[in-house]
Amino acid sequence: MTGEQMKVMRIAAGLRIGEIARHLGVHRNTVRHWESGCGKRGIPIAVVRAFELLISNIEYINYLRASRRRVRRIRGAE
């Protein structure tokens, strides 16, 4: 995963750099370096895996929230 892909996924999930940093246990400047490609060592594989899991969980939570809203709308129409 590249830093640009990480940034796109973070924005699509509606998260700020600080939120990602807090969940991954790093400083937000570290996340900025990864996203900009300035990091000398790149993104550690363990961080990439944790990031992917975090994003997938957030996407699932957003899906559940949207489903719940749809059910409320349908029930309200009855």
Beta strands, then each sheet from edge to edge (+ up, - down):
end
